[in-house]
Amino acid sequence: MAGPDEPEHPHGEPAGADGVLILPPDVVHGPQLWQLARGSQVLDVNSSYAYLLWCRDFAATSVVALADEKVVGFVMGYLRPEAPDTLMIWQVAVDGSQRGNRLAARMLHDVLDRSAPRWMHTTVTPSNEASIRLFSGVARDRGTTIERRDLFAAELLPDEEGGAHEPEDLYVIGPLAGT
């Protein structure tokens, strides 16, 4: 139970010191996830419908960060059907107002703590140094390794505007403790 001055989520999870709540998403968060992804200018944006489905079907392996009931960050993940001990992180987004607060790392740690996978996978383009630093930091925080592997070549990723998409490299983090 939160103290008298701590904001509380209806399910009893207290907000962090910065007032940001990290919790599993609900379908009501779907439109805000889509807007945050679209406004990021860097994420490959899915349809608004896809974000609704994600909030419904993958809430156990995803999180939203709320500040004053507004989505200011999210992590979308799922357990791979062929490797149920592997959490695949699909997208991570943080609103510009929250950058520099380690919110992305806090959200990833929350998902890892709740889903307890043995491995975490994600894909990152070679030029996305911020994401590489984020996932390397999470591996370091967890006392485990991170390994880059080739996954999807650029020619497999057509760009909607006819431009070139970078390859997506696979980052394998683990083994993770406690699994």
VEXVEXGU-32856 format. One record per residue: residue in three letters; x, y, z of N, C-alpha, C, CB in turn. Coordinates in steps of 0.001 Angstrom, whole numbers, padded with zeros to 6 digits, always signed. Glycine has a CB too. Example, Ala and Ser with C-alpha at 12.3 -4.5 7.8 and 13.67 -1.06 7.14 Angstrom:
2
ala+013190-005690+007800+012300-004500+007800+013200-003300+007800+011308-004473+009046 ser+012850-002250+007080+013670-001060+007140+012900+000030+007870+014084-000598+005725 
END
This chain:
179
met+000842-001183+000000+000000+000000+000000+000881+001238+000000-000954+000003+001214 ala+000567+002204-000820+001330+003444-000871+001061+004278+000368+000990+004239-002135 gly+002071+005091+000714+001910+005997+001842+000981+007139+001481+003263+006538+002294 pro+000662+008022+002432-000310+009091+002181+000112+010079+001099-000561+009839+003447 asp+001422+010216+000844+001882+011164-000179+002330+010487-001461+003013+011993+000362 glu+002179+009161-001550+002608+008439-002737+001401+008159-003629+003322+007122-002352 pro+001527+008470-004945+000456+008071-005857+000348+006551-005880+000709+008624-007285 glu-000827+006052-006096-001027+004614-006117-001818+004215-007348-001738+004146-004847 his-001410+003112-007942-002146+002510-009045-003315+001749-008434-001228+001567-009918 pro-004435+001628-009130-005589+000913-008565-005264-000491-008066-006674+000823-009592 his-004203-001120-008603-003843-002464-008151-002835-002418-007014-003282-003279-009309 gly-002487-001225-006504-001651-001117-005334-000176-000893-005583-001805-002303-004551 glu+000278-000796-006843+001698-000578-007095+002022+000896-006901+002089-001043-008522 pro+002942+001227-005967+003282+002632-005759+004140+003173-006901+004011+002809-004428 ala+004031+004459-007138+004858+005120-008139+006279+005242-007608+004284+006515-008507 gly+007233+005410-008528+008619+005628-008145+008790+007022-007560+009551+005433-009347 ala+010010+007333-007136+010313+008637-006531+010000+009794-007480+011784+008695-006117 asp+010061+009530-008778+009777+010573-009765+008291+010659-010112+010580+010322-011026 gly+007456+009864-009439+006025+009880-009706+005602+009042-010896+005583+011270-009917 val+006538+008327-011519+006226+007505-012695+005875+006091-012247+007421+007480-013694 leu+004709+005640-012659+004251+004272-012411+004686+003387-013565+002707+004218-012229 ile+005179+002193-013282+005502+001210-014313+004625+000004-014038+007042+000828-014318 leu+003803-000360-015026+002847-001449-014837+002489-002078-016175+001579-000942-014130 pro+001880-003261-016147+001457-003896-017394+000447-003002-018123+000844-005296-017115 pro+000483-002999-019444-000453-002163-020192-001869-002727-020184+000023-002006-021619 asp-002800-001846-020464-004210-002170-020638-004587-001637-022021-005122-001543-019480 val-005649-002152-022599-006029-001690-023941-006266-000183-023997-007282-002416-024403 val-006664+000433-022895-006876+001886-022911-005578+002635-023173-007483+002350-021588 his-004424+001982-022962-003138+002608-023223-002727+002507-024694-002078+001980-022350 gly-003353+001608-025433-002970+001359-026828-002848+002603-027691-003956+000451-027448 pro-003848+003491-027720-003726+004692-028556-002531+005568-028169-005000+005511-028467 gln-002221+005649-026883-001079+006463-026461+000251+005810-026848-001127+006694-024945 leu+000314+004474-026845+001517+003796-027313+001750+004119-028784+001404+002269-027103 trp+000688+004033-029573+000788+004338-031008+001257+005775-031203-000575+004116-031717 gln+000682+006721-030453+001077+008124-030582+002527+008348-030171+000164+009003-029744 leu+002959+007693-029104+004338+007838-028653+005307+007253-029678+004530+007158-027291 ala+004976+006103-030233+005828+005490-031268+005895+006396-032490+005292+004085-031668 arg+004754+006895-032915+004699+007772-034093+005483+009055-033857+003243+008108-034449 gly+005364+009619-032655+006055+010857-032348+007549+010698-032126+005452+011467-031151 ser+008007+009461-031957+009428+009226-031690+010305+009581-032882+009653+007776-031308 gln+009751+009516-034069+010481+009783-035314+011576+008756-035603+011094+011162-035258 val+011710+007720-034769+012750+006717-035013+012217+005281-035030+013823+006839-033962 leu+011112+005022-034349+010578+003663-034329+009829+003351-035616+009655+003468-033126 asp+009863+002085-036018+008984+001622-037085+007596+001538-036461+009455+000220-037697 val+006667+002342-036944+005350+002460-036327+004418+001388-036862+004757+003852-036575 asn+003799+000674-035953+002787-000323-036297+001426+000377-036400+002748-001480-035232 ser+000403-000351-036806-000937+000228-036865-001448+000464-035442-001909-000701-037657 ser-002384+001389-035287-002964+001634-033965-003636+000364-033442-003981+002800-034022 tyr-004209-000424-034339-004834-001686-033977-003815-002657-033368-005497-002314-035204 ala-002605-002697-033933-001567-003595-033419-001216-003253-031971-000308-003518-034301 tyr-001178-001954-031647-000860-001571-030267-001986-001989-029304-000621-000042-030177 leu-003235-001923-029766-004349-002407-028941-004215-003902-028665-005696-002116-029629 leu-003949-004658-029726-003784-006101-029554-002616-006411-028627-003574-006781-030911 trp-001529-005657-028788-000350-005907-027955-000698-005712-026476+000817-004971-028364 cys-001410-004626-026195-001796-004343-024801-002712-005414-024241-002483-002986-024704 arg-003501-006039-025089-004401-007104-024634-003686-008440-024523-005585-007235-025580 asp-002946-008816-025564-002417-010174-025657-001027-010370-025058-002383-010578-027073 phe-000257-009307-024920+001109-009436-024417+001363-008541-023202+002101-009102-025520 ala+000339-008247-022436+000486-007387-021258+001434-007997-020220-000881-007129-020622 ala+001490-009307-020115+002340-009951-019120+003822-009776-019415+002013-011418-019038 thr+004166-009465-020655+005574-009312-021045+005853-007911-021592+005955-010368-022095 ser+005017-006973-021208+005166-005592-021648+004874-004671-020470+004223-005278-022849 val+005266-003404-020586+004943-002429-019551+004673-001067-020180+006084-002330-018520 val+003956-000250-019416+003817+001164-019732+004332+001938-018520+002319+001545-020079 ala+004813+003127-018792+005208+004048-017726+004224+005201-017783+006711+004545-017882 leu+003605+005506-016643+002594+006552-016577+003052+007675-015657+001256+005979-016096 ala+002886+008897-016128+003092+010088-015304+001801+010887-015403+004360+010940-015774 asp+001148+011085-014275-000150+011767-014275-001119+011110-015248+000024+013246-014630 glu-001129+009772-015244-002023+008947-016069-001762+009055-017557-003441+009320-015802 lys-000674+009685-017967-000280+009787-019381+000873+008822-019632+000132+011259-019757 val+000794+008080-020740+001875+007163-021101+003099+007981-021493+001446+006209-022264 val+004200+007770-020766+005456+008469-021063+006551+007483-021464+005910+009296-019847 gly+006187+006215-021560+007137+005204-022008+006460+003859-022103+008337+005128-021068 phe+007064+002981-022894+006566+001608-022954+007661+000672-023432+005343+001511-023877 val+007507-000587-023063+008309-001695-023574+007323-002744-024045+009305-002272-022482 met+007480-003182-025285+006641-004246-025831+007515-005488-026004+005980-003815-027196 gly+007107-006587-025366+007858-007821-025481+006932-009020-025544+008821-007963-024323 tyr+007506-010150-025893+006746-011403-025919+007709-012569-025706+005966-011565-027269 leu+007195-013672-025203+007978-014893-025101+007906-015600-026445+007464-015813-023943 arg+009058-015968-026975+009093-016602-028299+008442-017981-028242+010551-016718-028813 pro+007475-018257-029110+006807-019566-029081+007779-020742-029222+005774-019635-030188 glu+008828-020578-030058+009795-021661-030261+010829-021730-029145+010498-021486-031593 ala+010892-020689-028320+011864-020637-027224+011217-019902-026048+013201-019926-027672 pro+010314-020562-025326+009541-019887-024286+010361-019357-023110+008516-020817-023769 asp+011655-019659-023072+012522-019088-022036+013216-017815-022531+013572-020121-021591 thr+012787-017332-023714+013402-016154-024331+012378-015045-024488+014014-016510-025697 leu+012669-013910-023863+011835-012720-023990+012362-011892-025152+011820-011888-022665 met+011540-011696-026159+011897-010853-027306+011344-009461-027050+011342-011444-028656 ile+012212-008469-027014+011779-007089-026846+011588-006493-028235+012811-006259-026004 trp+010351-006102-028523+009970-005601-029841+010229-004105-029965+008500-005899-030115 gln+009743-003324-029019+009926-001878-029066+010094-001314-027658+008736-001207-029773 val+010903-000257-027575+011079+000518-026350+010934+001977-026749+012478+000232-025652 ala+010088+002698-026039+009907+004131-026330+009834+004906-025022+008621+004375-027182 val+010437+006084-025028+010390+006988-023881+010113+008384-024418+011728+006946-023047 asp+009132+009048-023806+008805+010421-024168+010008+011315-023867+007540+010913-023403 gly+010202+012334-024710+011317+013246-024530+011376+013880-023160+011257+014306-025550 ser+010223+014075-022532+010179+014694-021199+010803+013810-020125+008742+015010-020819 gln+010983+012521-020419+011480+011572-019432+012893+011080-019737+010546+010396-019346 arg+013493+011550-020818+014826+011070-021188+015845+011506-020152+015227+011587-022582 gly+016835+010657-019920+017877+010944-018945+017548+010465-017546+018141+012404-018913 asn+016384+009855-017354+015962+009365-016040+016095+007851-015904+014531+009770-015778 arg+016763+007196-016863+016917+005732-016886+015572+005004-016931+017703+005272-015662 leu+014546+005696-017472+013223+005086-017518+013209+003829-018387+012205+006089-018040 ala+013880+003858-019527+013902+002671-020393+014503+001484-019652+014701+002952-021687 ala+015608+001687-018962+016232+000599-018206+015312+000123-017082+017588+001052-017627 arg+014666+001042-016388+013744+000667-015306+012595-000183-015851+013186+001932-014602 met+012068+000205-017012+010973-000574-017608+011463-001967-017999+010394+000155-018846 leu+012644-002047-018612+013172-003359-019000+013401-004247-017780+014483-003196-019782 his+013952-003690-016716+014150-004481-015493+012816-004951-014927+014910-003660-014437 asp+011778-004121-014991+010460-004523-014509+009935-005714-015309+009474-003347-014594 val+010046-005638-016626+009584-006745-017476+010387-008006-017173+009708-006375-018981 leu+011691-007874-017035+012528-009043-016732+012175-009647-015377+014010-008658-016758 asp+011950-008803-014380+011594-009308-013053+010262-010051-013073+011531-008158-012050 arg+009293-009542-013832+007968-010169-013865+007930-011428-014716+006948-009188-014382 ser+008642-011440-015843+008538-012577-016759+009612-013635-016532+008614-012092-018177 ala+010715-013268-015850+011790-014195-015461+012282-015103-016595+011316-015052-014324 pro+012652-014535-017751+013181-015372-018826+014636-015759-018553+013069-014643-020175 arg+015106-016755-019239+016530-017119-019167+017346-016249-020117+016733-018620-019509 trp+016733-015820-021226+017391-015016-022251+016506-013847-022637+017725-015868-023489 met+017132-012758-023050+016412-011643-023644+017034-011392-025011+016468-010357-022734 his+016179-011252-026008+016592-010912-027363+015989-009573-027744+016171-012010-028367 thr+016677-008851-028590+016134-007645-029197+016858-007424-030509+016279-006408-028254 thr+016275-006636-031383+016976-006261-032606+017219-004761-032578+016167-006674-033875 val+018376-004371-033095+018788-002971-033107+019522-002713-034410+019686-002622-031872 thr+019248-001568-035018+019993-001182-036212+021393-000728-035803+019251-000057-036994 pro+022387-000912-036678+023767-000561-036319+023967+000897-035890+024659-000846-037478 ser+023173+001816-036417+023365+003234-036077+022668+003652-034778+022861+004096-037208 asn+021889+002770-034188+021131+003122-032984+021992+002915-031735+019832+002277-032891 glu+022938+003827-031564+023883+003715-030454+023204+003817-029097+024943+004781-030569 ala+022130+004604-028993+021429+004745-027709+020837+003402-027271+020311+005815-027814 ser+020226+002660-028188+019652+001359-027831+020740+000344-027502+018777+000833-028970 ile+021840+000390-028232+022953-000522-027936+023474-000247-026528+024099-000367-028985 arg+023607+001036-026159+024046+001390-024800+023018+000930-023760+024272+002919-024684 leu+021720+001124-024065+020657+000710-023145+020745-000784-022849+019277+001053-023729 phe+020772-001609-023886+020765-003054-023684+022087-003548-023096+020483-003767-025003 ser+023191-002906-023454+024482-003253-022840+024456-002936-021353+025645-002493-023528 gly+023844-001810-020979+023723-001435-019569+022845-002398-018792+023168-000035-019449 val+021750-002849-019406+020874-003815-018734+021628-005129-018522+019574-004058-019562 ala+022391-005566-019523+023191-006787-019364+024186-006605-018222+023936-007139-020685 arg+024848-005469-018184+025813-005187-017108+025107-005180-015743+026523-003821-017354 asp+023942-004503-015669+023171-004466-014419+022819-005866-013939+021893-003647-014604 arg+022548-006755-014883+022129-008122-014559+023315-009070-014385+021209-008653-015646 gly+024531-008560-014594+025719-009395-014422+025828-010497-015441+025729-009988-013064 thr+025436-010208-016683+025473-011226-017725+026076-010639-019000+024055-011782-017997 thr+026085-011415-020041+026726-011011-021291+025708-010520-022309+027523-012167-021873 ile+026225-009787-023293+025434-009368-024445+026259-009692-025684+025059-007829-024378 glu+025612-010285-026667+026293-010696-027891+025497-010208-029094+026473-012240-027939 arg+026191-009586-030060+025571-009148-031305+025711-010251-032347+026208-007825-031811 arg+024608-010513-033073+024607-011489-034166+023884-010877-035355+023930-012835-033731 asp+024273-011278-036554+023528-010872-037746+022148-011517-037680+024283-011279-039064 leu+021110-010779-038106+019771-011378-038141+019069-011069-039457+018924-010873-036963 phe+018612-009817-039640+017864-009472-040843+018675-008497-041685+016487-008866-040483 ala+019046-008927-042874+019797-008078-043797+018901-006944-044301+020347-008911-044987 ala+019509-005848-044704+018776-004668-045161+017798-004997-046290+019753-003598-045624 glu+018192-005878-047192+017311-006187-048335+016031-006911-047926+018059-007032-049346 leu+015973-007437-046730+014753-008074-046219+013785-007061-045611+015110-009127-045179 leu+014216-005803-045480+013439-004780-044780+013118-003616-045715+014203-004273-043542 pro+012153-003794-046623+011824-002687-047520+011267-001496-046746+010815-003141-048579 asp+011620-000320-047175+011152+000919-046557+009920+001389-047310+012265+002017-046559 glu+008903+001873-046591+007649+002295-047225+007836+003446-048200+006650+002695-046170 glu+008815+004307-047945+009036+005453-048831+010061+005161-049914+009481+006651-048028 gly+010447+003911-050081+011388+003547-051120+012843+003737-050724+011106+004335-052337 gly+013078+004142-049493+014452+004328-049026+015029+003028-048502+014509+005398-047940 ala+016227+003125-048025+016916+001952-047494+016686+001854-045979+018436+002019-047814 his+016437+000671-045537+016339+000392-044101+017642-000294-043704+015069-000510-043750 glu+018147+000041-042550+019357-000615-042071+019060-002065-041709+019939+000135-040859 pro+020098-002889-041657+019877-004253-041155+019455-004203-039690+021159-005120-041321 glu+018830-005253-039237+018469-005399-037827+019358-006488-037250+016939-005745-037643 asp+020246-006081-036348+021136-007026-035675+020426-007577-034447+022486-006349-035281 leu+020660-008844-034157+020100-009485-032975+021078-009317-031822+019800-010989-033237 tyr+020570-008883-030683+021355-008824-029457+020797-009863-028500+021328-007392-028822 val+021672-010753-028036+021313-011840-027135+021894-011507-025766+021837-013229-027662 ile+021032-011405-024779+021433-011052-023425+021113-012232-022515+020715-009749-022938 gly+022119-012693-021785+021905-013796-020871+023119-014686-020794+020702-014598-021285 pro+023003-015762-020036+021795-016175-019316+021492-015224-018160+021949-017609-018790 leu+020200-015104-017879+019738-014207-016827+019567-014987-015535+018414-013518-017227 ala+019981-014411-014439+019928-015060-013127+018477-015243-012684+020711-014236-012079 gly+018286-016203-011818+016973-016429-011226+016037-017229-012094+016342-015138-010908 thr+016548-017798-013181+015685-018599-014052+016164-020017-014104+015632-018018-015455 
END
